[in-house]
């Protein structure tokens, strides 16, 4: 009897697994300290609540949120569609409340302050080139590009939150991921079609 191969993981799960690998390599996991190297600090009870998926999700969510803020501000000042302007304002409020919560989780987990995703090109992450194109855009062309940017971002965050909910271990991180999945799904559904 032939055995079926195991199913391939979905894109968000593959992304989370890839992020975990990056985090593990970046943290120097897997080896003993070399001569003259201090041993790693003991993990506190608070930090031990965080699994690899939790850490990867928090570390990715901070730049994902922060790098969308200028886009939301552009939409609020340049878009003609009042519903799109209102949605950008609501999202700005959501992100302004969420970023401090993510930073607090990052601090609690003992993650570094720097952005390990600086300069990365990935779905939903607004990079300098995309932001420059949005700043240069006007009229309907700007709105179309802004809606496409928001849709990709919101859908990616919903997917990443779903992956965290399925694979994470930290109750605090999962609570925030549940809110992200809901708010981003609701916001994506409100974007203009087209």
Steps between C-alpha positions, in 0.01 A plus 500: 500500500640837395532765764396851419756772555418736786316818397714805434465778756311809396689819413448667841623189679801479268568869569474445875731199476746705296486782754563252778808376318625856457436572867679184609801573280505864605492402863791261449301195601637153476850526634705538812664834572851521365809582705476845655126518423259559784231236538150609401296659778247283680150524356258665739165343576325788318708455185455122503129543419601596145554232239684548174185586304402758763843665479502500120148642483570785744829583329332517159185680611686805633651604164187388313292741710755783522579504129130530409449818706626737226268329249202553729597867538530539121156347447351735758644805323492401130205266441169636371287202609357592844451134596868426425609808697285391796639144487858634496419712805356203687800284411737774614327497840521118515872502415576784744355283779646173374865600451560571873343162585732328251801686640402399854478135392837535326655641818340229713641234267845661506512559124757746361383856426629506143289405197625169356276559196651837400537514123308177444257463211207289612124495444318763700815676624518858368855572387658832400441446126130432544462797732675727246261383224201569722630846589543581130155370404198724448128468440345165408842346433604576859179355641531180296858451612415584861207254504722226350768572762250494785335180375832315474606625843171422675466156343861411586453607863180298525686195361793547739261541794323177400837324495582638847164381631565151363864470607570749779523416869484836680148587618580874487633481144210282387250747649654780297518279189129427534428873501729553200328224302160657567589866445700434184234269355229757570708784352588301187133428441428875511757594235356616166475222243678531173 
